[in-house]
Structure formats: C-alpha cells, structure tokens
Amino acid sequence: MDELLRARQFAAQRERRLSEELRAGRGPDHISGPGRPSRQPDPELLRQLAQAQNLREGLGARCLELSDRLLAAEDRLLPGRSATEPPLRPGRAPAGPPRERTDPQAGWGAPPIPPQRPHSSAGRGTPAGRPAPERTDPTTGASPNRPRPADRPEGSAGQTSWARAGTSGGQAGGTRPADPGLPRREGSHSERPGPHHGPAGAWNNRPGPAAPVDRLSAPAGQPTGQQAGLSDDRFRPVASGRGPAAPNPGTPNPGVPNPAAPHPGGAPDMEDAAQSSGPMRPRTTVELVALVQRINGLHQQGAAQESAAILRQVATMITAEDVAQLATLLQQNGPAGSSTYLARSVSAGPPEHAAAALAVLRRDGLLDEAADLFHTLWSASSAALPALLAALEQSGQSADGQTLLWERASAPAEELAELAQHLKSAGRTDDVRHLLRQAAGRPINEVAAIAGALNEESAAELIRELVRLRSASDIGRFGAAIQAATELYDTLLFAADDLEESRARSIFTALRTSGLPTEPSPRPRSRSRSRR
C-alpha cells in the first residue's frame, strides 16, 4: 500500500509539472498579436499529461481495492465472528451458502508489487505514452494472452488466482471474485466436498492433512518430486526464524514446517524466503515438471503460503532460461497467476539475474510475465539502482534503464539526492546529468528543495540545467526561493552569466524585477564576474 501511495504521489507531481509546462508554452513568454500566430501546445506534452492522468486514476483505483481487502481481513479478525463466515459489506451479497464460502488468504509475504504503469518498454507491445491494457477482461476476468488448454474444464464461480495476491511488506491479500472464463484444474480440492470446502481455486488458510512433501499427489503415471529426481530440499522454502532447510532423507523433519500446513505466524519472511539453499545452476526439464507438480499439490491442499514461498525461493535459484521455461509450464499447467508471481519474485535476486530473465521472458513471448517483472523493478532502492542500470545495459535493454531513471526524477528531494549520490559513486555521470535534467522541469518550489538537498557539485549541475530549460520568470521565482542560501544563489548568478548575452540579460532583468541582487555576495572569488 505504501508503494502504491508513493507512486500515486509521483504521478500527481509529474502531472502538475507537465501542466505547468503547457501553461508556460502559452503564457508570459509568448505574446499574441498581428502577424504572430498563436503557439499550439506541444503534442508530446499533451501525450505525457494524458499518460500521467491515466496513471494517477489507475493508482487511485488500486489503492481503494487494496484498502477494501485490508478492511475485509480486519473484519474477519473481530471477536465473536465465525471463522467460516465472511463479512457482509454494504452493497454486497454472500458468495454462496456458508459451507461454500472461504476466508481470504492473509500474509502471503509476496514481493513488493508496484502499480501497473503504461510503458511499452515492459514488453506488452503498447505504444509509448498509451495506457497498458488491463490484464483481464472486465466482464469475464479472462486473460486474452493466457492459453487455455482444451483438456481443462471451465472453472466455476469463486475461482481465484495468484495475480496480485500480496501487498508490499507481506500485508494481507484476499480472494478475488469468481471468473467463469478462468480454467480449473481437474481433481482440484474445489471438487472435493468436505468441512473445509471453499470456492474453486480459493486459497484456504485452514490446515489440511499433514503429508510429506515427497508424497504429494501427482497425476497418474507421472512421478512425484522424489521419483523424478527432484530433491525436496532444493526448493524447500526457508522457515521464518530458521536457517536453510536441512536435507530430508525421505521422512518429515520435525524442525521444518510441513508445506501442507499453514506457516505458523503467517507467511515466511521475504529475506529468509529469498535465500537460496543451493547455487544457481541449470535445471532439467524433469526437475521443473516435478516442481510444477509439487506446486499443484500444495495448491490443491490450500497451502498458499508454502507454495508462494517455494516460488519466491526458486525464482532466485534457477537461471534466466529456466525461469522462462518454468513460467511456461506454470502458465500451461500451474495455478492461475503463478507464472506472473514467479516473474515478480525474480526481482529479489541479483540485478544481473533480473535483467537476464527480463530479456529471456520477452524473447520467448511471455509478455505478461515480463511486464510484471519490469514493474517490480521500479521499486528498486537507490543503492541498488546503479547496478540494475548497468545490468540492463549489458543485456541490451538500455531504454528500460532510462525509463527507470525517468520515473525516479519525480521522487522526493531527499530520495532524489540520495540516488544522485549513488549514481555518482558508481561513475554514472551521464545518468546523473539526465536525472537532474528531468528534475529541473519540476515545479519551482520542488526544484529549490532538491537543490538544497544535493551536494555542491550536483546542485550546480541542476542549476545549470535549470537556466537552460526554464523561462526567465521561472528562474526569477527560483532565485527568490533560494536567496537565503548564499552559495546556491551565487551559483545561479554564475550559471546565468555563462549563457548567451540575450538570454543572460533576460534572466538578470527577471531577478531585478523580483527585487533580487544581480551581483554575488562580497566574498573572495577565484574569478570575477561583471553583470551585463
């Protein structure tokens, strides 16, 4: 939720900045008159403004959706409410008889899932600047890009998917409404009536029958994980508060939680689940098929936390080629949404692995998975972004790196200053210049705050970009905002004096009109300047 709210704030800031640029194009710097045609708005600015507006509206809708899910989860924790009775929210009818309703799954511990943003570089084939199409059809919920094997019958009402099943920081996730267009696997737990029977494909949080991992049910005639040569401990999730799982000789280990039962205290921690129990190496097709069978077995028993933890761990243990192959297998035979969840989990690994997986997913035509992985990379920390940009360049995806950098130009002043410092320490001076050039187009009060947060060298670069790009009136307002900071104001005067004569004269006139000095403070300088 915090990631969504922050992304929504960035979108609102970018929208205000573009609106201001549009007004400046027809404002004080342009005087209409006889023989002077009126200036038309820049089509590129109009396109970017429409993009920002669509993005902000979409983020608002997702925030409301997540808030509703969190409220539903809180309602179920109220004392006196039956564990099998879902809350009746205003304007909503029960999904079915009490025996056929189930609780929403909470505590997935899913990796951070940034909001969906309309960028064509994510591999969807959408033209730049246009909102990306929704993943599911608004009437049926069916994914147009998801293959539907003929041997699987159509699902009934109540089926849910892994897609967007978690929130940042392991917050509660919930079940989704029924989608009649989604496929349902034969022999799933939804077809078996019982005391814990829920909607088809629902993530049931109740404990199922304890069963060793190596004896999970598999289709007739196909080997289980042990029989296929897939060691259980290769993909066993690390339990919260414990070290890596000990080798399993074939009998349940009392020190390791059973994947068929819910994890005590919620989902495993992200940092623990992301640790690899083995080195990254290529996996055979038999191993990957056995892993899919294991995921399906856990899914049939309602062990959502364990199956999600396995995918989070596996995503950082296998090669990029195997990520694409496993995503294809999950897309064809796994639970709905598990392939995109695997792709999002790749971002928890090294940046080189994430960049390679992104390239392979796009090459193999897994556009939904590639888009989800790219969107998750937007939440990379400032310290990790330089390495991620280098990895994207090495894999031939420099344009994606510039997209990430452009997004960060709308970050708060302190975060932007931190990112500029990390980029400079990594020797990426060109990226620092591009970042500050984008930041120079933000509202004047925000540019002043950024200049105050940057170090002296970066602040001087930002001011040089500002005097080249902004109008004289904007620079006058910027000078008034930083007048108290003597060093910054003197840097502004020197940067303006380095421009061509007509441009510098306009800036100094705007400063005088605002009642600001046009001479630097009386201190020793290495070079003297004469105001024009």
C-alpha positions in Angstrom: 0.0 0.0 0.0 2.9 2.4 0.8 4.4 1.7 -2.6 1.1 2.5 -4.3 0.6 5.7 -2.4 4.1 6.9 -3.1 3.7 6.0 -6.8 0.4 7.9 -6.9 2.2 10.9 -5.3 4.9 10.8 -8.0 2.2 10.7 -10.7 0.5 13.7 -9.3 3.8 15.6 -9.2 4.6 14.7 -12.8 1.1 15.7 -13.9 1.5 19.2 -12.2 4.9 19.6 -13.8 3.5 18.9 -17.3 0.5 21.1 -16.8 2.8 24.0 -15.8 4.9 23.5 -18.9 1.8 23.6 -21.1 0.7 26.8 -19.4 4.2 28.3 -19.9 4.1 27.5 -23.6 1.1 29.8 -24.0 1.8 32.2 -21.1 4.0 35.1 -20.2 6.8 34.3 -22.7 4.5 34.4 -25.7 2.6 37.5 -26.7 0.0 37.1 -29.4 -0.6 39.8 -31.9 -1.0 40.7 -35.6 1.4 38.6 -37.6 2.3 36.4 -34.7 0.4 33.1 -34.8 -0.7 31.6 -31.6 1.5 28.8 -30.3 0.0 25.4 -30.3 0.6 23.0 -27.3 3.4 20.5 -27.8 1.7 17.2 -28.8 4.4 15.3 -26.8 3.5 17.2 -23.6 -0.2 16.6 -24.2 0.6 12.9 -24.6 2.6 12.7 -21.4 0.0 14.7 -19.5 -2.7 12.2 -20.6 -0.4 9.4 -19.6 0.1 10.8 -16.1 -3.6 11.4 -15.6 -4.5 7.8 -16.6 -1.7 6.5 -14.3 -2.9 8.5 -11.3 -6.5 7.4 -11.8 -5.4 3.8 -12.1 -3.3 4.0 -8.9 -6.2 5.5 -7.0 -8.4 2.6 -8.0 -5.8 0.1 -6.9 -5.4 1.8 -3.6 -9.1 1.6 -3.0 -9.1 -2.1 -3.9 -6.3 -2.9 -1.5 -8.0 -0.8 1.2 -11.1 -2.8 0.8 -9.2 -6.1 1.0 -7.5 -5.0 4.2 -10.7 -3.9 5.8 -12.3 -7.3 4.9 -9.3 -9.0 6.6 -9.7 -6.8 9.7 -13.4 -7.7 9.8 -12.6 -11.4 10.0 -10.4 -10.8 13.0 -13.1 -9.1 15.1 -14.0 -11.1 18.2 -17.2 -13.1 18.0 -17.2 -13.6 14.2 -17.2 -17.1 13.0 -14.1 -18.2 11.2 -16.1 -19.6 8.4 -18.5 -16.6 7.9 -17.2 -13.8 5.6 -18.1 -10.2 6.5 -21.1 -8.8 4.8 -20.0 -5.4 3.5 -22.5 -2.8 2.3 -24.0 -3.5 -1.1 -22.5 -7.0 -1.4 -24.3 -10.3 -1.2 -22.9 -13.5 0.2 -21.0 -15.6 -2.4 -23.0 -18.7 -1.6 -24.1 -21.0 1.3 -21.9 -20.7 4.5 -20.3 -24.1 3.7 -19.1 -22.9 0.3 -17.5 -19.7 1.4 -13.9 -19.4 2.5 -11.7 -16.9 4.2 -9.4 -14.6 2.1 -5.8 -15.7 2.4 -3.7 -13.3 4.5 0.0 -12.9 5.0 1.3 -14.1 1.6 4.6 -12.3 2.1 4.7 -11.5 -1.6 7.5 -9.4 -3.0 6.7 -5.7 -3.5 4.3 -5.2 -6.4 4.4 -1.7 -7.8 1.4 -0.3 -9.6 0.8 -1.0 -13.2 2.1 1.8 -15.3 1.6 2.4 -19.0 5.1 1.8 -20.5 5.7 0.0 -23.8 9.2 -1.0 -22.7 7.8 -3.6 -20.4 7.2 -5.8 -23.4 3.5 -5.6 -23.9 3.8 -4.0 -27.4 1.8 -0.9 -26.3 2.9 2.3 -28.0 4.7 4.7 -25.6 2.5 7.1 -23.8 -0.7 5.0 -24.0 -2.1 3.2 -21.0 -1.2 -0.5 -21.0 -4.2 -2.8 -21.4 -5.8 -4.4 -18.4 -4.7 -8.0 -17.7 -8.2 -9.4 -17.5 -11.4 -8.7 -19.4 -13.7 -6.5 -17.3 -16.7 -8.8 -17.8 -15.3 -12.3 -17.7 -11.9 -11.8 -16.0 -10.2 -14.0 -18.6 -6.8 -13.1 -19.7 -6.5 -12.7 -23.5 -2.9 -13.7 -23.5 -3.3 -16.8 -21.3 -3.5 -20.1 -23.1 -6.4 -22.3 -22.1 -5.7 -26.0 -22.7 -8.6 -28.0 -24.1 -8.2 -30.8 -21.6 -9.1 -28.5 -18.7 -12.8 -27.8 -18.0 -14.1 -24.3 -17.4 -14.0 -23.2 -13.8 -17.0 -22.4 -11.7 -17.8 -19.3 -9.7 -15.4 -18.5 -6.9 -12.1 -19.3 -8.6 -9.2 -17.0 -7.6 -5.7 -16.5 -8.9 -2.2 -15.7 -7.7 -2.2 -12.5 -9.6 -1.8 -9.6 -7.2 -2.3 -12.0 -4.3 0.0 -10.0 -2.0 1.0 -6.5 -1.0 4.2 -4.8 0.0 5.6 -5.9 3.2 3.6 -9.0 3.5 0.2 -7.3 4.1 -3.0 -9.2 3.7 -4.2 -10.3 0.4 -7.6 -11.7 -0.4 -9.5 -13.9 -2.7 -11.0 -12.5 -5.9 -14.4 -12.8 -7.3 -15.4 -15.7 -9.5 -14.3 -15.6 -13.1 -16.2 -18.1 -15.2 -13.7 -17.7 -18.0 -10.7 -18.9 -16.0 -9.7 -22.6 -16.4 -9.9 -25.0 -13.5 -7.7 -28.0 -13.0 -9.3 -31.4 -12.8 -9.1 -33.2 -9.5 -8.6 -29.9 -7.6 -9.6 -29.6 -3.9 -12.6 -27.5 -5.0 -14.2 -30.6 -6.4 -14.0 -32.5 -3.1 -16.7 -31.5 -0.7 -15.8 -31.5 3.0 -15.7 -29.4 6.1 -13.2 -27.0 4.7 -14.6 -26.9 1.2 -14.3 -23.5 -0.4 -14.7 -21.9 -3.9 -12.8 -23.4 -6.7 -9.1 -22.5 -6.6 -9.6 -20.5 -3.3 -6.5 -20.1 -1.1 -7.8 -21.8 2.0 -5.8 -20.9 5.1 -7.1 -23.8 7.2 -4.7 -26.7 7.9 -5.0 -29.6 5.6 -4.0 -33.2 6.2 -0.3 -33.4 7.0 1.6 -35.1 4.3 5.3 -35.3 3.4 6.4 -33.1 0.6 7.8 -36.0 -1.4 4.4 -37.8 -1.3 2.2 -35.0 -2.8 -0.4 -36.2 -5.2 0.6 -36.2 -8.9 -1.3 -37.2 -12.0 -1.5 -40.9 -12.6 1.5 -42.3 -14.4 3.7 -39.3 -13.6 6.5 -39.4 -11.0 6.4 -37.3 -7.9 9.2 -34.9 -6.9 11.4 -37.7 -5.3 10.7 -40.2 -8.1 11.6 -37.7 -10.8 14.9 -37.0 -9.3 13.9 -33.6 -7.8 15.2 -33.3 -4.2 12.7 -31.7 -1.9 15.4 -29.7 -0.2 16.4 -27.9 -3.4 13.2 -25.9 -3.5 12.1 -26.1 0.2 11.2 -22.6 1.5 13.2 -21.4 4.5 11.0 -21.1 7.5 10.9 -17.8 9.4 13.4 -17.6 12.2 15.3 -20.7 11.0 18.3 -21.3 8.8 18.3 -23.2 5.5 16.3 -26.4 5.5 18.2 -29.5 6.4 18.4 -32.3 4.0 15.4 -34.5 4.0 16.1 -38.2 3.6 12.5 -39.0 2.8 10.8 -38.7 6.2 9.3 -35.5 7.6 11.7 -33.4 9.6 10.2 -32.1 12.8 12.3 -29.0 12.6 10.9 -27.9 9.3 7.2 -26.8 8.9 5.1 -29.1 6.7 4.3 -27.4 3.4 0.8 -28.9 3.6 0.0 -26.9 6.8 -0.1 -23.2 7.1 3.1 -21.5 8.3 2.9 -20.5 12.0 2.6 -16.8 12.5 1.9 -16.0 8.8 4.0 -16.3 5.7 7.7 -16.7 5.8 9.8 -13.6 5.9 10.9 -12.2 2.5 14.5 -12.1 3.3 14.5 -15.7 4.6 12.4 -17.0 1.7 14.8 -15.3 -0.8 17.8 -17.1 0.5 19.0 -19.8 -1.8 19.6 -23.3 -0.4 21.8 -24.1 -3.3 23.9 -22.5 -6.1 22.3 -21.2 -9.2 22.6 -23.8 -11.9 20.6 -25.0 -14.9 17.7 -27.4 -14.0 16.5 -30.3 -16.1 13.0 -30.4 -17.6 12.2 -33.3 -15.3 13.0 -31.2 -12.3 10.9 -28.3 -13.4 8.0 -30.5 -14.2 8.2 -32.1 -10.8 8.3 -28.7 -9.2 5.1 -27.7 -11.0 3.5 -30.9 -9.7 4.6 -30.0 -6.2 3.1 -26.5 -6.6 -0.1 -28.0 -7.8 -0.2 -30.4 -4.9 0.2 -27.6 -2.4 -2.4 -25.6 -4.2 -4.9 -28.5 -4.1 -4.4 -28.7 -0.3 -4.8 -24.9 0.2 -1.2 -24.3 1.3 -0.9 -20.9 -0.4 1.9 -19.6 1.9 4.1 -22.6 1.3 3.6 -22.7 -2.5 4.3 -18.9 -2.7 7.4 -19.2 -0.6 8.7 -22.0 -2.9 8.2 -19.9 -6.0 9.9 -16.9 -4.3 12.9 -19.0 -3.5 13.1 -20.9 -6.8 13.0 -17.6 -8.7 16.5 -16.7 -7.4 17.9 -20.2 -7.6 17.5 -21.0 -11.3 18.9 -19.5 -14.4 17.1 -17.0 -16.6 16.4 -19.7 -19.3 14.9 -21.9 -16.6 12.8 -19.0 -15.3 11.2 -18.7 -18.7 10.7 -22.5 -19.1 9.2 -22.8 -15.6 6.9 -19.8 -16.3 5.7 -21.5 -19.5 5.0 -24.7 -17.5 3.1 -22.8 -14.8 1.2 -20.8 -17.4 0.0 -24.1 -19.1 -0.4 -26.4 -16.1 0.0 -24.4 -12.9 -2.4 -22.4 -10.7 -3.8 -19.3 -12.3 -1.4 -16.4 -11.8 1.6 -18.5 -10.6 3.7 -17.7 -13.7 3.5 -13.9 -13.1 4.1 -14.4 -9.4 7.3 -16.3 -10.3 8.4 -13.4 -12.6 7.8 -10.8 -9.9 9.9 -12.8 -7.5 12.9 -12.7 -9.8 13.5 -9.1 -8.7 14.6 -10.3 -5.3 17.7 -11.8 -6.8 20.9 -10.2 -8.2 20.3 -7.4 -10.8 22.1 -9.3 -13.5 19.8 -12.2 -13.0 16.7 -10.0 -13.1 17.9 -8.2 -16.3 18.7 -11.5 -18.0 15.4 -13.0 -17.0 13.6 -9.9 -18.3 15.3 -10.3 -21.7 14.6 -14.0 -21.9 10.9 -13.6 -21.0 10.4 -11.1 -23.8 12.3 -13.2 -26.2 10.1 -16.2 -25.5 6.9 -14.1 -25.8 5.9 -14.2 -22.1 4.8 -10.6 -22.2 2.6 -10.6 -19.1 5.4 -12.1 -17.1 8.0 -9.7 -18.5 5.7 -6.7 -17.8 5.2 -7.8 -14.1 8.9 -8.2 -13.6 9.7 -4.8 -15.1 7.1 -3.1 -13.0 8.5 -4.7 -9.9 12.0 -3.3 -10.7 10.6 0.2 -10.3 10.7 -0.3 -6.5 14.5 -1.0 -6.5 16.3 1.0 -3.8 18.5 3.9 -4.6 21.6 1.9 -3.6 20.6 -1.0 -5.9 19.6 1.1 -9.0 23.1 1.8 -10.4 23.9 -1.9 -10.6 20.4 -2.6 -12.1 21.0 0.1 -14.8 24.4 -1.5 -15.6 22.8 -4.9 -15.9 20.1 -3.7 -18.2 22.7 -2.0 -20.4 24.8 -5.2 -20.6 21.7 -7.2 -21.6 20.8 -4.7 -24.4 17.9 -3.0 -22.5 19.3 0.5 -22.1 15.9 2.0 -22.9 14.4 0.3 -19.8 17.1 1.7 -17.7 16.3 5.2 -18.9 12.6 4.6 -18.1 13.5 3.7 -14.6 15.7 6.8 -14.3 12.9 9.0 -15.7 10.5 7.6 -13.1 12.9 8.4 -10.3 13.1 12.1 -11.4 9.7 12.5 -9.7 11.0 11.2 -6.3 11.1 13.4 -3.2 14.1 15.7 -2.8 15.9 13.6 -0.2 15.4 10.4 -2.2 16.5 12.0 -5.5 19.6 13.5 -3.8 20.5 10.0 -2.4 20.1 8.4 -5.8 22.3 11.1 -7.5 25.0 10.4 -4.9 24.8 6.6 -5.6 25.0 7.2 -9.3 27.9 9.5 -9.0 29.8 7.0 -6.7 29.2 4.3 -9.3 30.8 6.5 -12.0 27.5 7.0 -13.9 27.9 10.8 -14.5 25.7 10.7 -17.6 22.8 9.2 -15.6 23.3 11.9 -13.0 23.0 14.6 -15.7 19.9 13.0 -17.2 18.3 12.7 -13.8 18.9 16.3 -12.9 17.7 17.5 -16.3 14.4 15.7 -15.7 14.3 17.2 -12.1 14.8 20.7 -13.5 11.4 20.5 -15.1 9.5 20.0 -11.9 7.7 22.9 -10.1 10.0 25.7 -8.9 9.4 25.1 -5.2 10.3 21.4 -5.6 13.4 22.3 -7.7 14.5 24.6 -4.9 14.1 21.8 -2.3 16.1 19.4 -4.5 18.9 22.0 -4.9 19.1 22.3 -1.1 19.3 18.5 -0.6 22.0 17.9 -3.2 25.7 18.3 -2.6 27.5 21.4 -4.0 28.6 19.8 -7.3 25.2 18.2 -8.1 23.3 21.4 -7.1 25.5 23.4 -9.5 24.6 20.9 -12.3 20.9 21.1 -11.5 21.1 25.0 -11.6 22.9 24.9 -15.0 20.1 22.7 -16.4 17.5 25.0 -14.9 18.8 28.2 -16.5 19.0 26.4 -19.9 15.5 25.0 -19.8 13.2 27.3 -17.9 11.8 30.7 -18.7 13.3 33.9 -17.2 10.3 34.3 -14.9 10.7 30.8 -13.6 14.3 31.5 -12.8 13.3 34.7 -11.0 11.0 32.7 -8.8 13.7 30.1 -8.2 16.1 32.8 -7.2 13.6 34.2 -4.7 13.2 30.6 -3.2 17.0 30.1 -2.7 18.0 33.7 -1.9 18.7 32.7 1.7 21.2 30.1 0.6 24.1 32.3 -0.4 26.1 29.5 -2.2 23.2 28.4 -4.3 22.2 31.9 -5.2 25.8 32.8 -6.3 25.9 29.6 -8.4 22.7 30.7 -10.1 24.3 34.1 -11.0 27.4 32.4 -12.4 25.3 29.9 -14.4 23.2 32.7 -15.9 26.3 34.7 -16.8 27.7 31.7 -18.8 24.7 31.8 -21.2 24.5 33.8 -24.4 24.1 37.6 -23.9 20.4 37.9 -24.8 19.4 35.0 -22.6 21.5 36.2 -19.6 20.1 39.7 -19.9 16.5 38.4 -19.7 17.4 36.4 -16.6 19.1 39.3 -14.8 16.1 41.5 -15.7 13.7 39.0 -14.1 15.9 38.9 -11.0 15.9 42.7 -10.7 12.1 42.8 -11.2 11.8 40.4 -8.3 14.0 42.7 -6.1 16.9 40.3 -6.1 20.6 41.2 -6.4 22.5 40.5 -9.6 25.9 40.6 -8.0 27.4 37.8 -5.9 27.9 38.2 -2.2 31.1 40.2 -1.3 33.5 37.3 -0.7 36.8 36.3 -2.3 36.3 34.5 -5.6 38.7 32.7 -7.9 37.3 34.6 -10.8 35.5 37.9 -11.2 32.2 38.5 -13.0 30.7 41.7 -14.4 27.0 41.8 -14.7 25.7 42.6 -18.1 
